[in-house]
Amino acid sequence: MDEHTNSYVDYLNSLHNYNAQNPNAFGEKNIKSPFYPKTMVEMGICEYIKSSLTNLCPHILVLTGYAGDGKTSLMFRVLKEMGIELDLHKQITEETFPSGAICCCVKDFSEQPDDEKTKIMRDSVNCPAQGKYVFMVANTGPLINTFGNLFEDNAQREKAKMELINAIGNNKGDLINIYGYPFLVINVAAIDNTTFPSRYLRKVIAEDLWADCAACAKRSYCHIIKNRDLIAENIDHVCDFLSKYYIWQTEYGYRLTIRSMTEQLAYMITGGIGCADICPMSSHKVLFFNLFFGYVGTLANPRATSIPAVKLARDTNLDSRRLRADEELIIRKCYSELFSQVVCDIISQVGKEVFLPGWCEELRRMYFFLSIVPQNVWDRDTEDIFSKQYTQYLAVRNCNAKPYKAQRQLMIDALRMMYLGTVISTSNTIPITLSKESGIAQSVQLVVGEINVNDIEIVAEPDSEMNASKMNLILRLCKKGKIPLSLPMINYFEELRNGVISTNIDPQLSHGIEGLKSQLLKVVSSSGEDVEIIVLNNTGYEKKGLAIEDGLIRLG
């Protein structure tokens, strides 16, 4: 074997499309690689699927979701754990479970021609009546449309499609009947995959996979092995940042698929460079903290944006946000207090490039992944990198804490800002008004009801059986209703409380806020037939009755 070649590096480079060549990007091709079993991440949903195919009556189990969500890999792992080697060259196979039950496995339903899809679906829905299971992988659109095509009556067709859509949306993993056909639908796109990157990265850097690099003559200046070693030496902090980053993107509506995350993580180690092309260069330029965001040193690399997840990371501009750590990092340059000696040595070798535009941003990228500061300082940094409310939100989301009193107070203050335009109040109630726009104070407003602050609760509830380790933050009013509080909503309320008024609200965020207002109107205590208005003043507001007598409007 050539001492300058490690076939594992070739494998990592085959997972992304930096060089427009990614033969292993598709699930079934990746599965064939001898490195796949060594880097495969076990998912809790596997046990749930095995139990369904073993303990429930014959049914049609469908894995659906977006392309790249890992559906094919998930099917492969489940069957392998049941002692079945799936023939990846065949789209449809009939397998026998250890229990003796027969299962028809449809590897990729969506790749079939339309006529063939209809035939496969018709055969599949008849299997349970014959005592056979069906295990199918299908993208959501083709699945819904083809199932509808089984029905000639338009009303039946639309109803059947809607029932299937509801099953996908609910994602409860329950066995349900749709027009007499037993379905168990698992929407992989709705399963939280933010634990994947950290678990995957720990497998990718395993020592045995890098053994061929030990005797390589290029090792002293190879950025790939340098990246591997830097990550291994700082793995806990690297994984902590990755977890926070990917959760942040998911909460803001940018849920990355397993394939997208795999591409980004593979690229951040190799930079798209193979063993044969390794040559001496300024050591910091192609280190992983730059590659993750699509940079070569201080310069943006246009080619890196061919990897969607890298482009997304660059577009977030996290490295441009001011940190309270900037004083030590950029002004005082207290590197020895912030980084290990290895990282300090890398910085010391940069030379005159520290005077180039973009060096401050590169230092921040380095700090995100490689800082060695105490936990309380890193928690502070998390607020600066992402948002003030993020640390508490994460603690609740990850089942590490109950909702905080501060989160409830934020909600009270935000409601006052939404309806009154001010948080100043000596009252224990919040008038619900017909305000013009959230956060814009109107001196006179019509009152439609009021809510007592003691009736405002913030609770945490499990997301679903599919996401058992994830909690959702819920606003509960008067023991009635449940209003999910997303991270964008919470961050918006924080800005609203601080007097930041946004005139360009994201549609997803706007929908959440309007939903909250709608729920409020259902539970507020009405003031009866009397019409009331509030008049804002310097100390808060004054409530006045409004009456119409003899054609005149009178204030009480």
C-alpha positions in Angstrom: 0.0 0.0 0.0 1.3 3.5 -0.9 2.3 5.2 2.3 0.7 8.4 1.1 -2.7 6.8 0.7 -5.4 5.9 3.2 -8.5 4.5 1.6 -10.6 5.8 4.5 -9.7 9.4 3.4 -11.0 8.5 -0.1 -14.2 7.2 1.5 -14.7 10.5 3.5 -14.2 12.5 0.3 -16.8 10.3 -1.5 -19.4 11.4 1.0 -19.6 15.1 -0.2 -19.8 16.7 -3.5 -17.0 19.3 -3.2 -15.3 17.8 -6.2 -18.7 16.9 -7.9 -18.0 13.3 -7.1 -19.9 11.7 -4.3 -20.6 8.0 -5.1 -21.5 7.2 -1.5 -23.9 10.0 -1.0 -26.9 7.8 -1.7 -27.8 5.4 1.1 -27.6 2.1 -0.8 -24.1 2.9 -2.2 -22.8 4.1 1.1 -24.0 0.9 2.8 -21.8 -1.2 0.4 -18.6 0.5 1.7 -16.6 -1.6 4.2 -16.3 1.6 6.3 -20.0 2.1 6.6 -20.5 -0.5 9.5 -17.6 1.2 11.4 -19.2 4.7 11.2 -22.8 3.7 11.3 -24.8 5.4 14.1 -27.4 3.4 15.9 -30.8 5.0 16.1 -33.4 4.4 18.8 -36.1 4.1 16.2 -34.6 0.8 15.0 -35.8 -1.0 18.1 -39.3 0.5 17.7 -39.5 -0.8 14.1 -38.2 -4.2 14.9 -40.8 -4.5 17.7 -43.6 -3.4 15.3 -42.5 -6.0 12.7 -42.2 -8.7 15.4 -45.1 -8.1 17.8 -47.9 -6.5 15.8 -50.2 -8.2 13.3 -49.1 -8.1 9.6 -49.3 -4.5 8.4 -47.7 -2.0 6.0 -44.8 -0.2 7.7 -43.7 2.8 5.7 -40.6 4.9 6.3 -41.3 8.2 4.7 -39.7 11.7 4.7 -37.3 13.8 2.6 -34.6 12.5 0.3 -31.4 12.1 2.3 -33.1 11.5 5.6 -31.5 8.1 6.0 -34.5 5.9 5.3 -32.7 3.3 3.2 -29.9 3.1 5.8 -32.5 2.7 8.5 -34.2 -0.2 6.7 -30.8 -1.8 6.1 -29.9 -1.6 9.8 -33.2 -2.9 11.0 -33.1 -5.9 8.7 -29.5 -6.6 9.5 -30.3 -6.7 13.2 -33.0 -9.2 12.4 -30.5 -11.4 10.6 -31.4 -10.4 7.1 -28.9 -9.1 4.5 -30.9 -6.9 2.1 -30.0 -7.4 -1.6 -29.3 -3.8 -2.6 -29.4 -4.6 -6.3 -33.1 -5.4 -6.1 -35.8 -2.8 -5.5 -38.3 -5.4 -4.1 -37.4 -8.6 -2.2 -39.4 -11.1 -0.1 -37.7 -11.9 3.2 -38.4 -14.3 6.0 -38.1 -13.0 9.6 -36.7 -15.2 12.4 -40.3 -15.8 13.5 -41.1 -17.3 10.1 -43.2 -14.4 9.0 -42.9 -13.2 5.4 -42.1 -9.6 4.7 -42.2 -7.8 1.3 -39.4 -5.2 1.4 -39.7 -2.3 -1.0 -36.3 -0.5 -0.9 -37.1 2.7 -2.8 -40.7 3.0 -3.8 -40.2 6.5 -5.1 -37.7 5.5 -7.8 -40.2 3.4 -9.7 -42.2 4.6 -12.8 -45.7 5.8 -12.0 -47.5 2.7 -13.3 -45.1 0.4 -11.4 -45.7 2.4 -8.2 -49.4 1.9 -8.5 -48.9 -1.8 -9.0 -46.5 -2.1 -6.0 -48.9 -0.1 -3.8 -51.9 -2.3 -4.8 -49.9 -5.5 -4.1 -48.6 -4.1 -0.8 -52.1 -3.2 0.6 -53.2 -6.8 -0.1 -50.2 -8.4 1.7 -51.5 -8.1 5.3 -54.7 -10.0 4.4 -52.4 -12.8 3.2 -50.5 -12.8 6.5 -47.5 -10.9 5.1 -45.8 -7.8 6.4 -44.7 -4.9 4.1 -41.6 -2.8 4.9 -41.5 0.1 2.5 -39.2 3.2 2.0 -41.0 6.0 0.2 -40.6 9.8 -0.2 -43.7 11.5 1.1 -45.2 13.0 -2.2 -45.1 9.8 -4.3 -46.4 7.8 -1.3 -49.5 10.0 -0.8 -50.4 10.4 -4.5 -49.9 6.7 -5.4 -52.1 5.6 -2.4 -54.8 7.9 -3.6 -54.6 6.4 -7.1 -56.0 3.1 -5.7 -59.4 4.7 -5.5 -61.6 5.5 -8.5 -64.1 7.7 -6.6 -62.7 11.2 -6.2 -64.2 11.7 -2.7 -62.7 8.4 -1.5 -59.3 9.3 -3.2 -59.1 12.6 -1.4 -60.2 11.2 1.9 -57.7 8.4 1.7 -54.9 10.8 0.9 -55.9 13.1 3.8 -55.9 10.2 6.3 -52.5 9.2 5.1 -51.3 12.8 5.4 -52.7 13.0 8.9 -50.8 9.9 9.9 -47.6 11.3 8.5 -48.2 14.6 10.3 -49.1 13.1 13.6 -46.1 10.7 13.5 -47.3 8.7 16.5 -46.1 5.4 15.2 -49.5 3.8 15.9 -51.0 1.0 13.8 -54.0 2.6 12.1 -56.5 1.5 9.5 -56.9 3.5 6.3 -59.9 2.2 4.4 -59.4 -1.2 6.0 -55.7 -1.3 5.2 -53.4 -1.6 8.3 -50.7 1.1 8.2 -47.9 2.1 10.5 -46.3 5.3 9.1 -43.0 6.7 10.5 -42.1 10.1 9.2 -38.4 10.2 9.5 -38.3 13.9 8.7 -40.1 14.6 12.0 -37.7 12.5 14.1 -35.1 14.7 15.9 -31.7 13.9 14.2 -29.7 16.5 16.0 -27.9 13.9 18.1 -26.5 12.3 15.0 -23.6 14.6 14.2 -21.8 14.2 17.6 -22.3 10.4 17.6 -21.2 10.2 14.0 -18.1 12.3 14.5 -17.0 10.2 17.4 -17.0 7.2 15.2 -15.4 8.9 12.3 -12.3 9.8 14.3 -11.8 6.3 15.8 -8.1 5.4 15.9 -8.3 2.2 13.9 -9.7 4.0 10.9 -6.6 6.2 10.8 -3.9 3.6 11.4 -2.7 3.8 7.8 -1.7 7.4 8.5 0.8 6.5 11.2 3.8 5.8 9.0 2.9 8.3 6.2 5.8 10.6 5.3 3.4 13.5 4.9 2.0 13.2 8.4 3.9 16.2 9.8 2.2 18.6 7.4 -1.0 16.7 6.6 -4.1 18.9 7.5 -6.4 15.9 7.4 -4.7 14.0 10.2 -4.2 17.3 12.0 -7.9 17.9 11.9 -8.6 14.4 13.1 -6.2 14.8 16.1 -7.5 18.3 17.0 -11.1 17.0 17.0 -10.1 14.0 19.1 -8.2 16.1 21.6 -11.2 18.5 22.0 -14.0 16.1 21.2 -16.4 17.0 24.0 -16.3 20.7 23.3 -16.4 20.1 19.5 -19.5 18.0 19.9 -21.1 20.4 22.3 -20.9 23.2 19.7 -22.1 20.9 16.9 -25.1 19.9 18.9 -26.0 23.5 19.7 -25.5 24.6 16.1 -27.6 21.9 14.5 -30.4 22.3 17.1 -30.4 26.0 16.4 -30.7 25.4 12.6 -33.5 22.9 13.2 -35.4 25.2 15.5 -35.3 28.0 12.8 -36.7 25.7 10.2 -33.5 24.5 8.6 -33.6 20.8 9.5 -30.6 19.2 7.8 -30.9 15.6 6.6 -28.5 12.9 7.7 -26.9 13.1 4.3 -26.4 16.8 4.5 -24.8 16.6 7.9 -22.6 13.7 6.8 -21.4 15.7 3.8 -20.5 18.7 6.0 -18.7 16.7 8.7 -16.7 14.7 6.1 -15.7 17.9 4.3 -14.6 19.7 7.5 -12.0 16.9 8.0 -10.6 16.5 4.5 -11.4 19.8 2.8 -12.1 17.8 -0.3 -8.3 17.0 -0.7 -7.1 13.5 -1.1 -3.9 11.9 0.3 -2.0 12.3 -3.0 -2.6 16.1 -3.1 -1.4 16.8 0.4 1.3 19.4 0.4 2.8 21.9 3.0 0.8 25.0 3.5 0.0 27.5 6.3 -1.4 25.1 8.9 -4.4 27.2 10.0 -6.0 27.6 6.5 -7.6 24.2 6.1 -8.2 23.3 9.7 -11.7 22.0 10.4 -13.1 25.1 12.1 -12.6 27.0 8.9 -13.8 24.2 6.6 -17.0 23.7 8.5 -18.0 27.3 7.5 -16.6 27.1 4.0 -13.4 29.1 4.5 -9.8 28.7 3.6 -8.1 30.7 6.3 -9.6 34.2 6.3 -11.0 33.8 2.8 -14.4 32.4 1.8 -14.1 29.4 -0.6 -16.8 29.7 -3.3 -16.5 26.0 -4.2 -17.4 25.0 -0.7 -20.9 26.3 -1.2 -21.6 23.3 -3.5 -22.2 21.5 -0.2 -25.6 22.9 1.0 -24.9 22.5 4.7 -21.6 24.4 4.4 -23.4 27.2 2.6 -26.0 27.4 5.3 -23.3 27.6 8.0 -21.6 30.4 6.2 -24.9 32.3 5.7 -25.6 32.3 9.4 -22.6 34.7 9.9 -22.1 33.4 13.5 -18.5 34.3 13.3 -19.4 38.0 12.8 -21.4 38.3 16.0 -19.8 40.2 18.9 -18.8 38.1 21.9 -18.0 39.1 25.4 -15.0 36.9 24.9 -13.7 39.3 22.2 -11.8 41.4 24.7 -9.6 38.4 25.7 -9.7 36.8 22.2 -9.1 39.8 19.9 -8.0 42.8 22.0 -5.9 41.4 24.8 -5.0 38.2 22.8 -5.0 36.0 26.0 -4.6 32.8 23.9 -3.1 30.7 26.6 -6.2 31.3 28.8 -8.6 30.4 26.0 -6.9 27.5 24.1 -4.7 24.5 24.6 -1.0 24.8 23.8 -1.5 23.0 20.5 -3.9 25.6 19.3 -1.7 28.4 20.7 1.1 27.0 18.6 -1.1 27.1 15.5 -1.9 30.8 16.1 1.7 31.7 16.7 2.6 30.3 13.2 0.0 32.4 11.4 2.5 35.4 11.1 1.5 38.5 9.1 -1.9 37.0 8.2 -3.2 38.2 11.6 -3.4 41.7 10.0 -5.6 40.6 7.1 -9.4 41.3 7.0 -11.3 38.3 8.3 -8.7 37.3 11.0 -11.1 38.2 13.8 -13.8 36.0 12.3 -11.4 33.1 12.0 -10.4 33.5 15.6 -14.1 33.3 16.6 -14.5 30.1 14.5 -11.5 28.6 16.3 -13.0 29.7 19.6 -16.4 28.0 18.8 -14.8 24.6 18.5 -11.6 24.7 20.5 -11.9 27.0 23.5 -11.1 25.5 26.9 -12.9 28.1 29.0 -15.0 27.0 32.1 -18.6 25.9 31.6 -20.1 29.1 33.0 -18.1 31.2 30.6 -19.1 28.9 27.7 -22.7 29.2 28.7 -22.3 33.0 28.4 -20.6 32.5 25.0 -23.6 30.5 23.9 -25.9 33.4 24.6 -23.6 35.6 22.4 -23.2 33.2 19.6 -26.9 32.2 19.4 -29.3 34.1 21.7 -29.8 35.1 25.3 -32.6 32.6 25.8 -30.9 29.7 24.1 -29.1 28.1 27.1 -32.3 27.9 29.2 -34.3 26.7 26.2 -31.7 23.9 25.5 -31.7 22.8 29.1 -35.5 22.2 29.0 -35.5 20.8 25.5 -32.8 18.2 26.3 -34.6 17.1 29.5 -31.9 18.6 31.7 -34.1 21.1 33.6 -37.7 22.1 34.2 -39.0 25.4 32.8 -37.4 28.4 34.5 -39.2 31.2 36.3 -37.4 33.6 34.0 -39.1 32.0 31.0 -42.5 32.6 32.6 -41.6 36.2 33.4 -40.5 36.7 29.8 -43.9 35.5 28.6 -45.7 37.9 30.9 -43.6 40.8 29.8 -43.9 39.9 26.2 -47.7 39.7 26.4 -47.8 43.2 28.0 -45.6 44.5 25.2 -47.8 42.8 22.6 -51.0 44.3 23.9 -49.9 47.5 25.7 -46.6 48.4 24.1 -45.0 48.5 27.5 -44.0 46.2 30.4 -44.7 48.9 33.0 -47.7 47.8 35.0 -48.7 47.7 38.7 -51.7 45.4 37.8 -51.9 41.7 38.2 -53.9 41.4 35.0 -53.0 41.9 31.4 -55.7 43.6 29.2 -56.1 41.8 25.9 -56.6 44.6 23.4 -57.2 45.0 19.7 -53.7 46.3 19.2 -52.5 47.4 15.8 -49.2 45.5 15.8 -47.1 43.6 18.3 -44.9 45.9 20.3 -46.1 49.2 18.8 -47.7 51.3 21.5 -51.1 52.9 20.9 -52.1 55.5 23.4 -55.8 54.4 23.3 -56.8 50.7 22.8 -60.0 48.8 22.9 -60.2 46.0 25.5 -61.7 42.7 24.6 -60.9 40.9 27.8 -58.1 40.3 30.3 -56.0 37.5 31.7 -54.5 37.2 35.2 -50.8 36.6 35.3 -51.3 33.8 37.8 -53.1 31.9 35.1 -50.0 31.9 32.9 -47.9 28.7 33.1 -44.9 27.5 31.2 -44.6 23.7 31.2 -42.5 21.1 29.4 -44.1 18.1 27.6 -42.6 15.2 25.7 -42.5 15.7 22.0 -43.7 12.2 20.9 -42.8 8.5 21.2 -40.6 9.0 18.2 -38.6 11.7 20.0 -38.8 10.5 23.6 -35.7 12.4 24.7 -37.0 15.8 23.4 -39.2 18.1 25.4 -41.3 20.9 24.0 -41.9 24.2 25.9 -45.6 24.9 26.2 -47.6 28.0 27.2 -50.7 27.1 29.2 -53.4 29.7 30.0 -56.1 29.2 32.6 -55.3 25.5 32.6 -56.8 25.5 29.1 -55.2 25.0 25.7 -51.6 24.3 24.9 -49.6 26.8 22.8 -46.1 25.5 21.7 -43.3 28.0 22.2 -40.7 27.7 19.5 -37.2 29.1 19.9 -37.8 31.8 17.3 -40.9 32.9 19.3 -39.0 33.0 22.5 -36.1 35.0 21.0 -38.7 37.4 19.4 -40.3 37.9 22.8 -36.9 38.7 24.3 -36.3 41.3 21.6 -39.8 42.6 22.1 -39.3 43.0 25.8 -36.1 44.9 25.1 -37.9 47.3 22.8 -36.6 45.9 19.5 -39.5 46.1 16.9 -39.1 44.0 13.8 -41.1 45.0 10.7 -40.0 41.9 8.7 -41.1 38.9 10.7 -40.5 35.4 9.3 -43.7 33.7 8.1 -43.2 30.7 10.5 -42.7 33.1 13.4 -45.6 35.2 12.4 -47.8 32.1 12.2 -46.8 31.1 15.8 -47.6 34.6 17.2 -50.9 34.8 15.5 -51.8 31.3 16.8 -50.9 32.5 20.3 -53.2 35.5 19.9 -56.0 33.3 18.6 -55.7 31.0 21.6 -55.7 34.0 24.0 -59.0 35.3 22.7 -60.5 31.9 23.5 -59.6 31.9 27.1 -59.6 35.5 28.2 -62.3 36.6 30.7 -64.6 39.0 28.9 -65.6 42.3 30.5 -69.2 41.6 29.7 -71.4 43.9 27.6 -69.6 47.0 28.8 -67.1 48.4 26.4 -63.7 49.4 27.9 -60.7 51.1 26.6 -57.2 51.7 28.1 -55.3 54.9 27.9 -51.5 54.6 28.3 -49.6 57.1 30.4 -46.2 57.5 31.9 -46.8 55.1 34.8 -48.7 52.4 32.9 -52.3 52.6 31.8 -55.7 53.7 33.0 -58.8 51.7 32.2 -62.0 53.6 31.3 -65.5 52.5 30.4 -67.0 53.5 27.1 -70.7 54.2 26.7 -72.9 55.5 23.9 -75.9 57.5 25.1 -78.2 59.6 23.0 -75.7 59.4 20.1 -72.8 60.6 22.3 -69.7 58.6 23.3 -69.0 59.0 27.0 -66.0 57.9 29.0 -66.6 56.5 32.5 
